[in-house]
Amino acid sequence: MSAPGTHGPDKAGLAIAAGLAVLAGVIFWQTRAMPVAAQYARVG
């Protein structure tokens, strides 16, 4: 962790990286899980 009082790019970078990771996870989930769920719905 950075020392108190310092405003380094670490927290902003982590926040941006976390946001991108969540966005990528959502996109991955929608592109991978939704067609599979649709297939199961058609079969079932």
N, CA, C and O atoms as a GROMACS GRO file, in nm:
protein
  176
    1MET      N    1   0.085  -0.119   0.000
    1MET     CA    2   0.000   0.000   0.000
    1MET      C    3   0.089   0.124   0.000
    1MET      O    4   0.202   0.122   0.049
    2SER      N    5   0.036   0.231  -0.056
    2SER     CA    6   0.112   0.355  -0.058
    2SER      C    7   0.100   0.426   0.075
    2SER      O    8   0.007   0.402   0.152
    3ALA      N    9   0.196   0.513   0.102
    3ALA     CA   10   0.195   0.585   0.230
    3ALA      C   11   0.078   0.683   0.233
    3ALA      O   12   0.036   0.732   0.128
    4PRO      N   13   0.027   0.713   0.352
    4PRO     CA   14  -0.083   0.809   0.361
    4PRO      C   15  -0.041   0.945   0.310
    4PRO      O   16   0.070   0.990   0.335
    5GLY      N   17  -0.131   1.011   0.237
    5GLY     CA   18  -0.101   1.144   0.186
    5GLY      C   19  -0.046   1.142   0.045
    5GLY      O   20  -0.036   1.247  -0.019
    6THR      N   21  -0.011   1.025  -0.006
    6THR     CA   22   0.039   1.018  -0.143
    6THR      C   23  -0.075   0.977  -0.235
    6THR      O   24  -0.154   0.888  -0.203
    7HIS      N   25  -0.083   1.044  -0.348
    7HIS     CA   26  -0.190   1.013  -0.443
    7HIS      C   27  -0.126   0.949  -0.565
    7HIS      O   28  -0.105   1.014  -0.668
    8GLY      N   29  -0.095   0.822  -0.553
    8GLY     CA   30  -0.032   0.752  -0.664
    8GLY      C   31  -0.138   0.694  -0.756
    8GLY      O   32  -0.256   0.694  -0.724
    9PRO      N   33  -0.096   0.644  -0.871
    9PRO     CA   34  -0.190   0.588  -0.968
    9PRO      C   35  -0.234   0.446  -0.932
    9PRO      O   36  -0.308   0.383  -1.008
   10ASP      N   37  -0.188   0.395  -0.815
   10ASP     CA   38  -0.215   0.255  -0.785
   10ASP      C   39  -0.364   0.231  -0.761
   10ASP      O   40  -0.420   0.135  -0.813
   11LYS      N   41  -0.428   0.319  -0.682
   11LYS     CA   42  -0.569   0.296  -0.650
   11LYS      C   43  -0.656   0.317  -0.774
   11LYS      O   44  -0.748   0.239  -0.799
   12ALA      N   45  -0.627   0.421  -0.851
   12ALA     CA   46  -0.704   0.445  -0.973
   12ALA      C   47  -0.684   0.329  -1.071
   12ALA      O   48  -0.779   0.283  -1.134
   13GLY      N   49  -0.560   0.283  -1.082
   13GLY     CA   50  -0.532   0.171  -1.172
   13GLY      C   51  -0.605   0.045  -1.129
   13GLY      O   52  -0.658  -0.028  -1.212
   14LEU      N   53  -0.606   0.020  -0.998
   14LEU     CA   54  -0.676  -0.098  -0.948
   14LEU      C   55  -0.826  -0.086  -0.974
   14LEU      O   56  -0.891  -0.184  -1.012
   15ALA      N   57  -0.881   0.033  -0.953
   15ALA     CA   58  -1.024   0.052  -0.975
   15ALA      C   59  -1.058   0.030  -1.122
   15ALA      O   60  -1.158  -0.035  -1.154
   16ILE      N   61  -0.976   0.084  -1.211
   16ILE     CA   62  -1.000   0.068  -1.354
   16ILE      C   63  -0.986  -0.080  -1.393
   16ILE      O   64  -1.068  -0.132  -1.468
   17ALA      N   65  -0.883  -0.145  -1.341
   17ALA     CA   66  -0.862  -0.286  -1.373
   17ALA      C   67  -0.978  -0.370  -1.322
   17ALA      O   68  -1.024  -0.462  -1.391
   18ALA      N   69  -1.027  -0.340  -1.202
   18ALA     CA   70  -1.139  -0.416  -1.147
   18ALA      C   71  -1.264  -0.394  -1.233
   18ALA      O   72  -1.338  -0.488  -1.261
   19GLY      N   73  -1.287  -0.270  -1.273
   19GLY     CA   74  -1.403  -0.243  -1.357
   19GLY      C   75  -1.395  -0.316  -1.490
   19GLY      O   76  -1.494  -0.372  -1.538
   20LEU      N   77  -1.276  -0.316  -1.551
   20LEU     CA   78  -1.259  -0.386  -1.677
   20LEU      C   79  -1.277  -0.536  -1.659
   20LEU      O   80  -1.334  -0.603  -1.745
   21ALA      N   81  -1.228  -0.589  -1.547
   21ALA     CA   82  -1.242  -0.732  -1.522
   21ALA      C   83  -1.389  -0.769  -1.507
   21ALA      O   84  -1.434  -0.871  -1.560
   22VAL      N   85  -1.464  -0.686  -1.434
   22VAL     CA   86  -1.607  -0.714  -1.417
   22VAL      C   87  -1.678  -0.706  -1.552
   22VAL      O   88  -1.761  -0.791  -1.584
   23LEU      N   89  -1.644  -0.604  -1.630
   23LEU     CA   90  -1.707  -0.588  -1.761
   23LEU      C   91  -1.675  -0.707  -1.851
   23LEU      O   92  -1.763  -0.759  -1.920
   24ALA      N   93  -1.549  -0.750  -1.850
   24ALA     CA   94  -1.510  -0.865  -1.931
   24ALA      C   95  -1.583  -0.990  -1.884
   24ALA      O   96  -1.625  -1.072  -1.966
   25GLY      N   97  -1.598  -1.006  -1.753
   25GLY     CA   98  -1.669  -1.122  -1.700
   25GLY      C   99  -1.815  -1.122  -1.744
   25GLY      O  100  -1.869  -1.226  -1.780
   26VAL      N  101  -1.877  -1.005  -1.740
   26VAL     CA  102  -2.018  -0.996  -1.782
   26VAL      C  103  -2.031  -1.029  -1.930
   26VAL      O  104  -2.121  -1.103  -1.969
   27ILE      N  105  -1.942  -0.974  -2.012
   27ILE     CA  106  -1.948  -1.000  -2.156
   27ILE      C  107  -1.923  -1.148  -2.182
   27ILE      O  108  -1.993  -1.210  -2.262
   28PHE      N  109  -1.823  -1.205  -2.113
   28PHE     CA  110  -1.792  -1.347  -2.130
   28PHE      C  111  -1.912  -1.432  -2.091
   28PHE      O  112  -1.948  -1.527  -2.161
   29TRP      N  113  -1.975  -1.396  -1.978
   29TRP     CA  114  -2.091  -1.472  -1.930
   29TRP      C  115  -2.204  -1.465  -2.031
   29TRP      O  116  -2.268  -1.566  -2.060
   30GLN      N  117  -2.230  -1.346  -2.085
   30GLN     CA  118  -2.342  -1.330  -2.177
   30GLN      C  119  -2.316  -1.403  -2.308
   30GLN      O  120  -2.407  -1.461  -2.367
   31THR      N  121  -2.191  -1.401  -2.355
   31THR     CA  122  -2.162  -1.464  -2.484
   31THR      C  123  -2.151  -1.615  -2.470
   31THR      O  124  -2.181  -1.687  -2.566
   32ARG      N  125  -2.109  -1.664  -2.354
   32ARG     CA  126  -2.089  -1.808  -2.337
   32ARG      C  127  -2.209  -1.877  -2.275
   32ARG      O  128  -2.249  -1.984  -2.321
   33ALA      N  129  -2.268  -1.817  -2.171
   33ALA     CA  130  -2.371  -1.888  -2.096
   33ALA      C  131  -2.508  -1.875  -2.161
   33ALA      O  132  -2.589  -1.968  -2.154
   34MET      N  133  -2.536  -1.763  -2.224
   34MET     CA  134  -2.670  -1.743  -2.278
   34MET      C  135  -2.703  -1.839  -2.393
   34MET      O  136  -2.811  -1.897  -2.392
   35PRO      N  137  -2.615  -1.860  -2.490
   35PRO     CA  138  -2.646  -1.959  -2.594
   35PRO      C  139  -2.662  -2.099  -2.537
   35PRO      O  140  -2.746  -2.176  -2.583
   36VAL      N  141  -2.580  -2.133  -2.437
   36VAL     CA  142  -2.592  -2.265  -2.375
   36VAL      C  143  -2.726  -2.278  -2.305
   36VAL      O  144  -2.793  -2.381  -2.317
   37ALA      N  145  -2.766  -2.174  -2.233
   37ALA     CA  146  -2.896  -2.177  -2.165
   37ALA      C  147  -3.008  -2.186  -2.268
   37ALA      O  148  -3.108  -2.255  -2.245
   38ALA      N  149  -2.994  -2.118  -2.380
   38ALA     CA  150  -3.096  -2.124  -2.484
   38ALA      C  151  -3.104  -2.265  -2.542
   38ALA      O  152  -3.213  -2.315  -2.571
   39GLN      N  153  -2.989  -2.329  -2.560
   39GLN     CA  154  -2.989  -2.466  -2.610
   39GLN      C  155  -3.061  -2.559  -2.513
   39GLN      O  156  -3.144  -2.641  -2.554
   40TYR      N  157  -3.030  -2.545  -2.383
   40TYR     CA  158  -3.095  -2.629  -2.284
   40TYR      C  159  -3.245  -2.602  -2.281
   40TYR      O  160  -3.324  -2.694  -2.262
   41ALA      N  161  -3.284  -2.476  -2.298
   41ALA     CA  162  -3.425  -2.442  -2.296
   41ALA      C  163  -3.496  -2.506  -2.416
   41ALA      O  164  -3.609  -2.553  -2.404
   42ARG      N  165  -3.429  -2.508  -2.531
   42ARG     CA  166  -3.490  -2.569  -2.649
   42ARG      C  167  -3.500  -2.721  -2.631
   42ARG      O  168  -3.601  -2.782  -2.665
   43VAL      N  169  -3.393  -2.780  -2.578
   43VAL     CA  170  -3.393  -2.925  -2.560
   43VAL      C  171  -3.497  -2.964  -2.456
   43VAL      O  172  -3.574  -3.057  -2.476
   44GLY      N  173  -3.498  -2.890  -2.344
   44GLY     CA  174  -3.592  -2.922  -2.237
   44GLY      C  175  -3.733  -2.886  -2.278
   44GLY      O  176  -3.826  -2.905  -2.200
   0.00000   0.00000   0.00000
